[in-house]
Amino acid sequence: MQQQATATEQTIPTSNYWDGFITETEAADYLCQSVRTMQKWRVTGFGPSFYKPGRSVRYRRRDLRIWAEGRRRRNTSQA
């Protein structure tokens, strides 16, 4: 019984998981987009929020999820 509870606890993401930073490539995979699309979105201001510590680009998992949920539509008529 103890082992089952431990396995279940490990599958539930903690708040640290959602607040963690990921690379541009990992963010593109998460959103099922190409890295080039992510780059274009940054230039146009369309995509999710990002962080730029120095020369690298990082995304926070929570920001990606919030952005993706905001793009959710029920049908093609919705703008």
C-alpha positions, 0 to 999 in steps of 0.5 A: 500500500505504501508503494502505491501512494508514493507512485501516485504522489510522484505523478502529480506535478508540484508547484515547483514544476509549473514555476520551473524554466524550460528551454526554447526547444522544450517550450516548442515541444510542449506547444507542438510547434517548431522552434522557428515558430516560437521565434517568430511569435517572440518577434511579433509579440503573439506568443507566450511570455518569455524570459531572456536572461542574457542571450538565452531564452527561457519559458515558464511552464505555467506561462505556457499552459496559461497561454495555451488555455487562453487560445482554446476554442469550442468551434471554428466560429469563435474568434 
